[in-house]
């Protein structure tokens, strides 16, 4: 079972970001909505996994990352 789930968010024309949507809060996993992820990215509370110029590139990277998480 994967310990994280990435979301892909469009942040500007031609810019897509993959970021984690599962975080630890007081030792427990919490699943964030895309809006919550976006706000936490803007506040610097979480870091993106990658920045991409196309949705296809972002989704491909997210799939590869998910396969690598054990």
GIWO-V128950 format. One record per residue. N is the residue number from 1. RES is the residue in one letter. SS is DSSP state (H for helix, E for strand, L for the rest). BURIAL is I if it has 9 or more other C-alpha atoms within 8 Angstrom, else O. Layout:
n->(N N)
res->(RES RES)
ss->(SS SS)
burial->(BURIAL BURIAL)
This chain:
n->(1 2 3 4 5 6 7 8 9 10 11 12 13 14 15 16 17 18 19 20 21 22 23 24 25 26 27 28 29 30 31 32 33 34 35 36 37 38 39 40 41 42 43 44 45 46 47 48 49 50 51 52 53 54 55 56 57 58 59 60 61 62 63 64 65 66 67 68 69 70)
res->(X X X X X X X X X X X X X X X X X X X X X X X X X X X X X X X X X X X X X X X X X X X X X X X X X X X X X X X X X X X X X X X X X X X X X X)
ss->(L L L L L E E E E E E E L L E E E E E E L E E E E L L E E E E L L H H H H H H H H H H L L L L E E E E E L L H H H H H H H H H H H H H H L L)
burial->(O O O I I I I I I I O O O O I I I I I I I I I O O O O O O O O I O I O O I I O I I O O O O I O I O O I I I I I O I I I O O I O O O I O O O O)
